Amino acid sequence: MKPPAKPPAKPPVFLERASYRQRRLGDAARFLPVLGAVLWVIPLLWATDGPEAPSKSSMLTYIFAIWLVLIGLAALLSRLLPDTDEATDDMRR
């Protein structure tokens, strides 16, 4: 009697390191606007009355600082992410 045939080998569950990092960088790029929106809403939660209220200038400084940080992060992510044409060519192979 013949032993039962083995099922075909399944592809590995884990992605290659480079592919995994590209996907996570893409996720970070998609999350950046959400992070920016959350950080820009924070000054609305600050108290506007009383001795603990921050000044309007400090609120504006915070907003522009967040804006500059978001620009820097977007520039960094755009450098780290591959070109879309090259990425689609690699995925077709």
All heavy atoms as an XYZ file, in Angstrom:
729
protein
N       0.825     -1.166      0.000
C       0.000      0.000      0.000
C       0.884      1.249      0.000
O       1.897      1.304      0.685
C      -0.887     -0.033      1.224
C      -2.005      0.909      1.137
S      -3.037      0.639      2.574
C      -4.541      0.947      1.845
N       0.458      2.226     -0.745
C       1.209      3.453     -0.919
C       0.895      4.433      0.217
O      -0.264      4.586      0.592
C       0.783      4.055     -2.254
C       1.792      4.868     -2.930
C       1.230      5.233     -4.297
C       2.210      6.009     -5.079
N       1.684      6.460     -6.329
N       1.927      5.121      0.784
C       1.650      6.097      1.841
C       0.872      7.283      1.259
O       0.992      7.600      0.070
C       3.024      6.519      2.336
C       3.970      6.140      1.272
C       3.345      4.997      0.507
N       0.064      7.971      2.074
C      -0.710      9.108      1.562
C       0.221     10.219      1.081
O       1.301     10.438      1.637
C      -1.544      9.560      2.750
C      -0.932      8.929      3.951
C      -0.152      7.739      3.482
N      -0.208     10.897      0.035
C       0.594     11.988     -0.539
C       0.619     13.170      0.417
O      -0.375     13.497      1.058
C       0.012     12.406     -1.884
N       1.767     13.805      0.482
C       1.911     14.980      1.334
C       1.286     16.176      0.625
O       1.406     16.316     -0.598
C       3.382     15.256      1.614
C       4.029     14.220      2.482
C       5.460     14.586      2.771
C       6.124     13.520      3.615
N       7.515     13.839      3.877
N       0.662     17.062      1.379
C       0.114     18.266      0.747
C       1.258     19.150      0.260
O       2.373     19.082      0.779
C      -0.684     18.936      1.860
C      -0.152     18.373      3.128
C       0.383     17.012      2.800
N       1.002     19.978     -0.750
C       2.078     20.858     -1.246
C       2.548     21.803     -0.142
O       1.782     22.181      0.732
C       1.430     21.617     -2.400
C      -0.038     21.453     -2.224
C      -0.253     20.206     -1.452
N       3.812     22.159     -0.220
C       4.404     23.039      0.791
C       3.747     24.408      0.720
O       3.536     24.971     -0.361
C       5.899     23.166      0.564
N       3.426     24.943      1.885
C       2.812     26.270      1.961
C       3.902     27.331      1.871
O       5.015     27.125      2.342
C       2.059     26.431      3.270
C       0.856     25.521      3.379
C       0.153     25.742      4.702
C      -1.024     24.806      4.834
N      -1.707     24.975      6.125
N       3.582     28.482      1.276
C       4.584     29.556      1.245
C       4.840     30.059      2.662
O       3.988     29.923      3.546
C       3.931     30.637      0.380
C       2.479     30.332      0.399
C       2.342     28.864      0.618
N       6.004     30.615      2.891
C       6.311     31.087      4.246
C       5.345     32.191      4.675
O       4.873     32.982      3.864
C       7.743     31.605      4.138
C       7.974     31.831      2.697
C       7.083     30.884      1.956
N       5.066     32.232      5.948
C       4.144     33.222      6.498
C       4.810     34.590      6.576
O       4.168     35.615      6.385
C       3.664     32.771      7.898
C       2.790     33.832      8.535
C       2.925     31.457      7.797
N       6.083     34.607      6.844
C       6.788     35.862      7.049
C       7.255     36.451      5.727
O       7.620     35.739      4.801
C       7.982     35.651      7.985
C       7.564     35.140      9.326
C       7.736     33.812      9.650
C       6.979     35.980     10.244
C       7.348     33.335     10.878
C       6.579     35.520     11.478
C       6.759     34.187     11.799
N       7.258     37.788      5.662
C       7.732     38.503      4.481
C       9.237     38.699      4.574
O       9.828     38.639      5.650
C       7.051     39.868      4.391
C       5.539     39.859      4.259
C       5.021     41.280      4.363
C       5.125     39.243      2.944
N       9.825     38.963      3.436
C      11.245     39.297      3.444
C      11.438     40.606      4.200
O      10.547     41.449      4.273
C      11.749     39.451      2.012
C      11.760     38.162      1.233
C      12.262     38.381     -0.178
O      12.898     39.417     -0.434
O      12.010     37.513     -1.008
N      12.617     40.767      4.745
C      12.889     41.942      5.569
C      12.694     43.255      4.806
O      12.073     44.184      5.308
C      14.314     41.862      6.118
C      14.634     42.936      7.118
C      15.988     42.698      7.710
N      15.972     41.463      8.479
C      16.214     41.399      9.768
N      16.508     42.478     10.433
N      16.181     40.254     10.399
N      13.179     43.337      3.571
C      13.047     44.569      2.795
C      11.583     44.867      2.478
O      11.130     46.005      2.586
C      13.855     44.469      1.507
N      10.848     43.852      2.109
C       9.431     44.033      1.799
C       8.654     44.454      3.043
O       7.776     45.321      2.979
C       8.863     42.740      1.231
O       7.479     42.848      1.041
N       8.973     43.857      4.169
C       8.311     44.194      5.426
C       8.565     45.657      5.787
O       7.642     46.377      6.165
C       8.819     43.276      6.535
C       8.222     43.570      7.881
C       6.957     43.128      8.210
C       8.925     44.312      8.833
C       6.395     43.401      9.443
C       8.385     44.583     10.064
C       7.117     44.133     10.375
O       6.571     44.418     11.587
N       9.809     46.091      5.661
C      10.139     47.484      5.995
C       9.456     48.456      5.052
O       9.001     49.519      5.471
C      11.653     47.683      5.968
C      12.315     47.048      7.141
C      13.767     47.362      7.208
N      14.354     46.683      8.353
C      15.624     46.691      8.624
N      16.459     47.339      7.860
N      16.078     46.056      9.682
N       9.369     48.129      3.768
C       8.681     49.003      2.822
C       7.208     49.131      3.174
O       6.632     50.215      3.108
C       8.831     48.477      1.401
C      10.207     48.665      0.825
C      10.336     48.062     -0.562
O       9.402     47.459     -1.072
N      11.494     48.224     -1.165
N       6.597     48.038      3.561
C       5.180     48.089      3.945
C       4.984     48.920      5.204
O       4.027     49.680      5.313
C       4.637     46.684      4.148
C       4.458     45.941      2.858
C       4.005     44.528      3.138
N       4.018     43.748      1.926
C       2.937     43.231      1.369
N       1.769     43.402      1.926
N       3.028     42.537      0.260
N       5.868     48.779      6.174
C       5.735     49.555      7.409
C       5.986     51.038      7.143
O       5.350     51.895      7.751
C       6.703     49.048      8.477
C       6.449     47.628      8.951
C       5.100     47.357      9.588
N       3.955     47.324      8.750
C       3.474     46.261      8.068
N       4.075     45.121      8.137
N       2.396     46.365      7.329
N       6.912     51.369      6.258
C       7.125     52.770      5.903
C       5.900     53.335      5.194
O       5.515     54.486      5.420
C       8.363     52.913      5.013
C       9.703     52.777      5.720
C      10.835     52.741      4.703
C       9.912     53.908      6.698
N       5.280     52.533      4.343
C       4.043     52.956      3.699
C       2.931     53.175      4.709
O       2.153     54.130      4.605
N       2.865     52.300      5.708
C       1.877     52.472      6.778
C       2.138     53.759      7.553
O       1.207     54.481      7.912
C       1.910     51.285      7.739
C       1.387     50.012      7.105
O       0.711     50.097      6.054
O       1.655     48.922      7.656
N       3.406     54.042      7.818
C       3.755     55.270      8.538
C       3.388     56.499      7.718
O       2.895     57.497      8.267
C       5.252     55.281      8.861
N       3.584     56.439      6.405
C       3.222     57.564      5.547
C       1.710     57.776      5.523
O       1.238     58.911      5.484
C       3.745     57.335      4.126
N       0.951     56.688      5.573
C      -0.511     56.813      5.602
C      -1.004     57.311      6.956
O      -2.047     57.953      7.047
C      -1.160     55.470      5.286
C      -1.080     55.104      3.852
C      -1.822     53.808      3.572
N      -1.189     53.119      2.464
C      -0.310     52.153      2.574
N       0.035     51.712      3.745
N       0.215     51.600      1.512
N      -0.281     57.010      8.017
C      -0.675     57.413      9.364
C      -0.284     58.854      9.675
O      -0.864     59.469     10.578
C      -0.038     56.468     10.389
C      -0.402     56.775     11.800
C      -1.687     56.558     12.256
C       0.535     57.292     12.675
C      -2.033     56.841     13.565
C       0.199     57.579     13.989
C      -1.088     57.355     14.434
N       0.645     59.420      8.950
C       1.155     60.762      9.237
C       0.057     61.835      9.239
O       0.027     62.662     10.158
C       2.276     61.109      8.256
C       3.181     62.261      8.616
C       3.871     62.008      9.949
C       4.215     62.469      7.534
N      -0.870     61.880      8.284
C      -1.938     62.890      8.363
C      -2.845     62.715      9.586
O      -3.295     63.701     10.169
C      -2.738     62.690      7.074
C      -1.838     61.968      6.158
C      -0.918     61.161      7.007
N      -3.082     61.479      9.978
C      -3.910     61.234     11.166
C      -3.184     61.760     12.403
O      -3.785     62.425     13.252
C      -4.217     59.722     11.303
C      -4.958     59.437     12.589
C      -4.987     59.234     10.098
N      -1.899     61.471     12.499
C      -1.099     61.970     13.614
C      -1.121     63.496     13.644
O      -1.286     64.106     14.702
C       0.340     61.454     13.504
C       1.311     61.973     14.561
C       0.940     61.454     15.938
C       2.730     61.581     14.195
N      -0.968     64.113     12.488
C      -0.992     65.571     12.414
C      -2.320     66.150     12.860
O      -2.370     67.146     13.591
N      -3.415     65.534     12.444
C      -4.740     66.024     12.843
C      -4.929     65.911     14.351
O      -5.447     66.837     14.993
C      -5.820     65.242     12.105
N      -4.488     64.805     14.924
C      -4.630     64.624     16.378
C      -3.780     65.653     17.119
O      -4.236     66.267     18.093
C      -4.246     63.184     16.784
C      -4.103     63.052     18.286
C      -5.271     62.205     16.251
N      -2.564     65.870     16.656
C      -1.691     66.825     17.342
C      -2.181     68.265     17.181
O      -1.972     69.093     18.069
C      -0.251     66.690     16.829
C       0.464     65.403     17.232
C       1.827     65.326     16.568
C       0.587     65.298     18.736
N      -2.825     68.595     16.063
C      -3.352     69.940     15.871
C      -4.619     70.192     16.681
O      -4.962     71.322     16.962
C      -3.627     70.193     14.394
C      -2.415     70.667     13.657
C      -1.128     70.659     14.089
C      -2.377     71.218     12.350
N      -0.299     71.149     13.133
C      -1.044     71.516     12.052
C      -3.339     71.483     11.407
C      -0.652     72.063     10.848
C      -2.955     72.029     10.208
C      -1.620     72.323      9.930
N      -5.318     69.156     17.062
C      -6.548     69.319     17.846
C      -6.231     69.526     19.328
O      -7.043     70.097     20.050
C      -7.471     68.099     17.627
C      -8.621     68.073     18.591
C      -7.989     68.098     16.204
N      -5.076     69.138     19.758
C      -4.712     69.235     21.177
C      -4.870     70.647     21.737
O      -5.395     70.802     22.843
C      -3.297     68.666     21.418
C      -3.340     67.153     21.268
C      -2.760     69.055     22.795
C      -2.000     66.477     21.384
N      -4.486     71.716     21.026
C      -4.691     73.056     21.603
C      -6.164     73.386     21.871
O      -6.460     74.209     22.737
C      -4.119     74.003     20.543
C      -3.120     73.199     19.831
C      -3.664     71.804     19.813
N      -7.082     72.749     21.183
C      -8.495     72.992     21.464
C      -8.900     72.448     22.823
O      -9.895     72.883     23.406
C      -9.362     72.355     20.377
C      -9.194     72.910     18.964
C     -10.029     72.118     17.985
C      -9.569     74.388     18.931
N      -8.148     71.483     23.341
C      -8.454     70.895     24.637
C      -7.847     71.672     25.803
O      -8.188     71.424     26.958
C      -7.948     69.441     24.672
C      -8.518     68.513     23.607
C      -7.836     67.159     23.681
C     -10.013     68.380     23.766
N      -6.945     72.588     25.503
C      -6.317     73.372     26.564
C      -7.324     74.337     27.168
O      -8.210     74.860     26.489
C      -5.128     74.157     26.026
C      -3.957     73.308     25.626
C      -3.724     72.021     25.983
C      -2.879     73.700     24.784
N      -2.554     71.585     25.424
C      -2.010     72.587     24.678
C      -2.554     74.862     24.117
C      -0.845     72.623     23.936
C      -1.388     74.897     23.374
C      -0.544     73.792     23.297
N      -7.176     74.607     28.448
C      -8.045     75.568     29.124
C      -7.786     76.967     28.567
O      -6.646     77.344     28.308
C      -7.785     75.531     30.625
N      -8.855     77.725     28.383
C      -8.694     79.086     27.853
C      -8.903     80.145     28.925
O      -8.650     81.321     28.685
C      -9.689     79.334     26.704
O     -11.012     79.076     27.169
C      -9.370     78.444     25.514
N      -9.382     79.740     30.092
C      -9.602     80.692     31.184
C      -8.774     80.282     32.390
O      -8.417     79.124     32.560
C     -11.084     80.714     31.587
C     -11.977     81.208     30.465
O     -11.471     81.966     29.610
O     -13.165     80.821     30.433
N      -8.510     81.245     33.237
C      -7.826     80.937     34.490
C      -6.331     81.133     34.395
O      -5.763     81.460     33.340
N      -5.657     80.931     35.507
C      -4.209     81.174     35.559
C      -3.397     80.122     34.811
O      -2.251     80.373     34.437
C      -3.892     81.138     37.050
C      -4.978     80.292     37.639
C      -6.205     80.546     36.797
N      -3.974     78.957     34.579
C      -3.235     77.895     33.900
C      -3.345     77.966     32.386
O      -2.767     77.137     31.687
C      -3.739     76.532     34.380
C      -3.511     76.296     35.851
C      -4.122     74.985     36.299
O      -4.646     74.231     35.460
O      -4.060     74.713     37.504
N      -4.102     78.900     31.864
C      -4.331     78.994     30.425
C      -3.050     79.426     29.715
O      -2.398     80.395     30.113
C      -5.439     79.990     30.135
N      -2.665     78.711     28.674
C      -1.486     79.134     27.907
C      -1.811     80.367     27.060
O      -2.967     80.610     26.719
C      -1.188     77.921     27.022
C      -2.482     77.201     26.913
C      -3.234     77.473     28.161
N      -0.777     81.105     26.729
C      -0.988     82.301     25.916
C      -1.255     81.906     24.459
O      -0.951     80.797     24.024
C       0.236     83.205     25.997
O       1.344     82.536     25.416
N      -1.855     82.825     23.736
C      -2.147     82.569     22.321
C      -0.857     82.363     21.531
O      -0.808     81.564     20.601
C      -2.927     83.741     21.713
C      -4.230     84.035     22.392
C      -5.269     83.035     22.004
C      -6.590     83.483     22.603
N      -7.451     82.419     22.964
N       0.197     83.070     21.907
C       1.463     82.918     21.195
C       2.054     81.520     21.399
O       2.636     80.945     20.476
C       2.455     83.992     21.622
O       2.736     83.861     23.001
N       1.891     80.971     22.599
C       2.409     79.619     22.820
C       1.584     78.590     22.048
O       2.120     77.587     21.579
C       2.446     79.283     24.305
O       1.143     79.251     24.842
N       0.269     78.825     21.898
C      -0.559     77.935     21.082
C      -0.123     77.968     19.620
O      -0.009     76.932     18.973
C      -2.038     78.317     21.192
C      -2.693     77.957     22.479
S      -4.447     78.366     22.380
C      -4.969     77.978     24.019
N       0.113     79.170     19.111
C       0.561     79.295     17.719
C       1.948     78.693     17.528
O       2.218     78.054     16.506
C       0.553     80.758     17.281
C      -0.822     81.339     16.967
C      -0.722     82.819     16.668
C      -1.461     80.610     15.812
N       2.814     78.871     18.507
C       4.147     78.269     18.430
C       4.038     76.753     18.389
O       4.729     76.092     17.610
C       4.997     78.718     19.631
O       5.059     80.133     19.657
C       6.383     78.115     19.563
N       3.152     76.195     19.201
C       2.936     74.749     19.215
C       2.437     74.271     17.846
O       2.944     73.281     17.305
C       1.924     74.387     20.302
C       1.471     72.954     20.254
C       2.240     71.949     20.813
C       0.281     72.600     19.626
C       1.834     70.624     20.760
C      -0.136     71.283     19.565
C       0.636     70.307     20.128
O       0.237     69.004     20.065
N       1.464     74.968     17.290
C       0.903     74.557     15.994
C       1.966     74.603     14.901
O       2.083     73.675     14.094
C      -0.322     75.424     15.646
C      -1.477     75.042     16.560
C      -0.715     75.265     14.176
C      -2.695     75.923     16.429
N       2.757     75.669     14.846
C       3.790     75.756     13.823
C       4.929     74.767     14.060
O       5.516     74.264     13.105
C       4.309     77.190     13.693
C       3.378     78.071     12.922
C       2.673     79.077     13.550
C       3.166     77.878     11.565
C       1.796     79.879     12.852
C       2.291     78.665     10.851
C       1.605     79.675     11.497
N       5.226     74.472     15.317
C       6.247     73.458     15.608
C       5.778     72.091     15.133
O       6.554     71.338     14.514
C       6.560     73.438     17.096
N       4.519     71.758     15.382
C       3.965     70.493     14.902
C       3.980     70.461     13.380
O       4.306     69.446     12.765
C       2.537     70.281     15.453
C       2.568     70.087     16.956
C       1.846     69.112     14.773
C       3.383     68.904     17.423
N       3.637     71.576     12.764
C       3.639     71.666     11.305
C       5.038     71.382     10.754
O       5.200     70.618      9.803
C       3.150     73.048     10.907
C       3.025     73.295      9.452
C       2.342     72.564      8.526
C       3.613     74.382      8.742
N       2.458     73.123      7.291
C       3.235     74.244      7.382
C       4.407     75.460      9.103
C       3.637     75.139      6.409
C       4.784     76.355      8.131
C       4.405     76.188      6.812
N       6.066     71.985     11.361
C       7.438     71.765     10.910
C       7.882     70.316     11.139
O       8.557     69.729     10.287
C       8.393     72.727     11.610
C       8.286     74.191     11.182
C       9.173     75.063     12.064
C       8.661     74.345      9.730
N       7.498     69.734     12.256
C       7.847     68.330     12.527
C       7.183     67.417     11.496
O       7.808     66.478     10.984
C       7.447     67.941     13.967
C       7.506     66.446     14.172
C       8.343     68.656     14.963
N       5.925     67.689     11.169
C       5.230     66.881     10.159
C       5.889     67.012      8.784
O       6.004     66.027      8.054
C       3.756     67.279     10.079
C       2.899     66.878     11.267
C       1.516     67.507     11.147
C       2.799     65.375     11.389
N       6.327     68.202      8.436
C       7.038     68.394      7.172
C       8.333     67.591      7.170
O       8.668     66.918      6.190
C       7.317     69.892      6.921
C       6.010     70.624      6.607
C       8.316     70.087      5.787
C       6.154     72.129      6.547
N       9.071     67.645      8.279
C      10.317     66.884      8.376
C      10.093     65.382      8.293
O      10.824     64.673      7.592
N       9.066     64.888      8.980
C       8.762     63.458      8.921
C       8.323     63.033      7.518
O       8.709     61.966      7.038
C       7.677     63.108      9.937
C       8.102     63.103     11.398
C       6.891     62.903     12.300
C       9.137     62.036     11.643
N       7.526     63.878      6.867
C       7.094     63.553      5.505
C       8.282     63.532      4.545
O       8.370     62.661      3.675
C       6.045     64.557      5.033
N       9.211     64.464      4.714
C      10.403     64.482      3.866
C      11.261     63.234      4.106
O      11.756     62.622      3.153
C      11.214     65.744      4.139
N      11.412     62.860      5.359
C      12.186     61.664      5.691
C      11.532     60.409      5.112
O      12.208     59.573      4.499
C      12.327     61.540      7.209
C      13.062     60.310      7.712
C      14.534     60.383      7.341
C      12.886     60.172      9.201
N      10.235     60.276      5.281
C       9.540     59.103      4.755
C       9.578     59.060      3.230
O       9.692     57.999      2.638
C       8.087     59.087      5.237
C       7.886     58.687      6.694
C       6.433     58.871      7.091
C       8.330     57.269      6.931
N       9.490     60.225      2.593
C       9.536     60.228      1.131
C      10.903     59.806      0.613
O      11.007     59.202     -0.458
C       9.164     61.610      0.588
O      10.180     62.541      0.870
N      11.954     60.090      1.372
C      13.295     59.640      0.981
C      13.461     58.130      1.183
O      14.129     57.463      0.405
C      14.374     60.364      1.801
C      14.454     61.830      1.554
C      15.166     62.091      0.290
N      15.265     63.532      0.098
C      15.853     64.075     -0.916
N      16.396     63.313     -1.837
N      15.895     65.368     -1.048
N      12.858     57.609      2.244
C      13.018     56.194      2.566
C      12.135     55.283      1.723
O      12.489     54.131      1.485
C      12.724     55.963      4.050
C      13.688     56.612      5.035
C      13.203     56.415      6.462
C      15.089     56.067      4.859
N      10.986     55.800      1.281
C      10.082     54.988      0.471
C      10.617     54.868     -0.954
O      11.140     55.837     -1.511
C       8.685     55.609      0.436
C       7.846     55.394      1.671
C       6.597     56.265      1.611
C       7.458     53.944      1.806
N      10.468     53.702     -1.563
C      10.913     53.552     -2.957
C       9.950     54.260     -3.909
O       8.807     54.553     -3.549
C      10.886     52.036     -3.174
C       9.844     51.553     -2.230
C       9.924     52.472     -1.036
N      10.437     54.513     -5.130
C       9.563     55.078     -6.153
C       8.440     54.092     -6.438
O       8.637     52.887     -6.430
C      10.341     55.352     -7.448
C      11.263     56.544     -7.304
O      11.048     57.355     -6.382
O      12.200     56.663     -8.112
N       7.264     54.604     -6.735
C       6.121     53.717     -6.963
C       6.308     52.890     -8.227
O       5.875     51.746     -8.279
C       4.820     54.515     -7.055
O       4.961     55.500     -8.077
C       4.504     55.169     -5.727
N       6.952     53.422     -9.259
C       7.168     52.665    -10.491
C       8.060     51.456    -10.239
O       7.787     50.362    -10.716
C       7.792     53.542    -11.573
C       6.857     54.645    -12.018
O       5.630     54.470    -11.854
O       7.344     55.678    -12.505
N       9.125     51.654     -9.488
C      10.034     50.553     -9.181
C       9.365     49.521     -8.280
O       9.556     48.330     -8.446
C      11.293     51.081     -8.499
C      12.164     51.924     -9.401
C      13.330     52.526     -8.653
O      13.549     52.142     -7.480
O      14.018     53.380     -9.212
N       8.555     49.976     -7.325
C       7.905     49.057     -6.408
C       6.896     48.181     -7.135
O       6.781     46.994     -6.876
C       7.217     49.820     -5.287
N       6.161     48.747     -8.090
C       5.186     47.937     -8.815
C       5.889     46.964     -9.753
O       5.410     45.865     -9.972
C       4.208     48.812     -9.622
O       4.947     49.702    -10.461
C       3.321     49.610     -8.689
N       7.036     47.354    -10.308
C       7.798     46.429    -11.152
C       8.305     45.254    -10.340
O       8.278     44.110    -10.794
C       8.980     47.144    -11.805
C       8.540     48.106    -12.897
O       7.383     47.985    -13.354
O       9.339     48.975    -13.266
N       8.757     45.506     -9.114
C       9.247     44.434     -8.256
C       8.120     43.492     -7.856
O       8.318     42.292     -7.745
C       9.898     45.001     -6.997
C      11.222     45.681     -7.303
O      11.782     45.412     -8.384
O      11.680     46.477     -6.463
N       6.943     44.016     -7.653
C       5.818     43.184     -7.212
C       5.282     42.328     -8.347
O       4.696     41.280     -8.118
C       4.710     44.054     -6.640
C       5.115     44.767     -5.377
S       3.796     45.764     -4.754
C       3.185     44.652     -3.491
N       5.478     42.735     -9.591
C       4.997     41.960    -10.730
C       5.847     40.723    -10.975
O       5.403     39.781    -11.585
C       4.994     42.823    -11.998
C       3.906     43.867    -11.963
C       3.911     44.662    -13.234
N       3.009     45.794    -13.107
C       3.050     46.849    -13.854
N       3.949     46.964    -14.794
N       2.198     47.823    -13.680
N       7.083     40.749    -10.536
C       7.989     39.616    -10.796
C       7.689     38.454     -9.937
O       7.208     38.312     -8.984
C       9.438     40.050    -10.578
C       9.865     41.036    -11.610
C      11.302     41.411    -11.389
N      11.583     42.549    -12.228
C      12.648     43.265    -12.136
N      13.559     42.974    -11.256
N      12.853     44.283    -12.912
